[in-house]
Amino acid sequence: MNFNLPALVRNNIKKMQPYSSARHEFSGNASIFLDANENAYGSPVDKSAGEKTAMYNRYPDPLQWQLKFQLAGIKGVPAENICLGNGSDELIDLAIRIFCNPGVDNVIVCPPTYGMYAVNAAINDVETRKIFLTNDFQLDIAGILNATDDRSKLLFICSPNNPTGNNMNRNDVEFLMNNFPGIVMIDEAYINYSNQKTFTQELSSYPNLIVMQTLSKAWGLAGLRLGMCFASLDIIDLFNKIKQPYNISEASQAIALKALQNSAQVNGWIREVVDQKKILRTGFNSLPFIINVFPSDANFILIKVRDGNDLYRYLAQKEIVVRNRTNEPGCENCLRISIGRPEENEKLLAVLKNYKT
Ligand SMILES: *Cc1c(COP(=O)(O)O)cnc(C)c1O
């Protein structure tokens, strides 16, 4: 496939001059910084927290190099091929704004899946073409390619998929990477729990590929808001061109740097979640009102029950909140249940045992 990135990019994005921040314009050695109208005396938090390294009175590195170099080592992707966002949600929005002309272009999503692709498209006045997953929650290749026209700029693939929990078949994803004429954006928010290999190692073969991951799930940092995407240098340049210059705060960068040194703890949690998931699956399978326990490569399980709304309300009464997905296509009477700590999962199973249908 001959791939022409500039032909996919909006003209206004190609033509625009990006903002050039103070920290961007000067790169050399300096000891006195009088270029950014910061408070040179310090910040209240630097003093009270006794922090030596953090300098919250200064603007943060707009390209977060230190953090990206550390991520590069963990992910096996060069730092230059990474863009960081205020959660994956910012990166989804940026991708839509780089490639999709409002009122003209379209994106393709495959429900039931993560809702933010369609929401961000709608905010940008971009049409969403919904091609539902098959009965076994796999990609409808023919349907996707039939719905594709020369205004289809982005195809969102979530694997493992939320809320169904399964991986998309790798052959299908590769077929679309080879045949979809726009950008294929693979959301790997749950990749740490998956048996499937990440697609980040395919970037050099696929100039039309963007892979997205997050620190919000396995890394336990949903509150920090840090998403990452991996792509060709040319695509990363476009993200850097249009993102807000200081989109990742100094506090986020400092905390993430610290957290990334704790991969052993994170790997321990991943193993524990996988073990707990087996226990929950066995427990769910023994309950007569649970009609289906869908396979999961993520940190949650989707179940189908006789009456999803009723079970949702029952659990809520017992102060257990799960995600009711009954109104999603193909998910009638389905609830999505995150894997909790062992005592939480035990409580859930005990409460479910007392449920009278
Ligand atoms: C949770 C989740 C994310 C994470 O989004 P953040 O903005 O990084 O917290 C992304 N994609 C999917 C499919 C998710 O379920």
The ligand as an SDF file (V2000), in Angstrom:
LIG
                    3D

 15 15  0  0  0  0  0  0  0  0999 V2000
   -9.9970    3.3090   30.4980 C   0  0  0  0  0  0  0  0  0  0  0  0
   -9.7730    3.3920   29.0460 C   0  0  0  0  0  0  0  0  0  0  0  0
   -8.8980    4.3430   28.5110 C   0  0  0  0  0  0  0  0  0  0  0  0
   -8.1250    5.2480   29.4150 C   0  0  0  0  0  0  0  0  0  0  0  0
   -8.3560    6.5550   29.1880 O   0  0  0  0  0  0  0  0  0  0  0  0
   -7.4940    7.6240   30.0040 P   0  0  0  0  0  0  0  0  0  0  0  0
   -8.0130    8.8870   29.4470 O   0  0  0  0  0  0  0  0  0  0  0  0
   -6.0540    7.3600   29.6480 O   0  0  0  0  0  0  0  0  0  0  0  0
   -7.7620    7.4160   31.4480 O   0  0  0  0  0  0  0  0  0  0  0  0
   -8.7000    4.3750   27.1490 C   0  0  0  0  0  0  0  0  0  0  0  0
   -9.3310    3.5150   26.3450 N   0  0  0  0  0  0  0  0  0  0  0  0
  -10.1570    2.5820   26.8270 C   0  0  0  0  0  0  0  0  0  0  0  0
  -10.7890    1.6230   25.9120 C   0  0  0  0  0  0  0  0  0  0  0  0
  -10.4090    2.4990   28.1820 C   0  0  0  0  0  0  0  0  0  0  0  0
  -11.2640    1.5850   28.6450 O   0  0  0  0  0  0  0  0  0  0  0  0
  1  2  1  0
  2  3  1  0
  2 14  2  0
  3  4  1  0
  3 10  2  0
  4  5  1  0
  5  6  1  0
  6  7  2  0
  6  8  1  0
  6  9  1  0
 10 11  1  0
 11 12  2  0
 12 13  1  0
 12 14  1  0
 14 15  1  0
M  END
$$$$
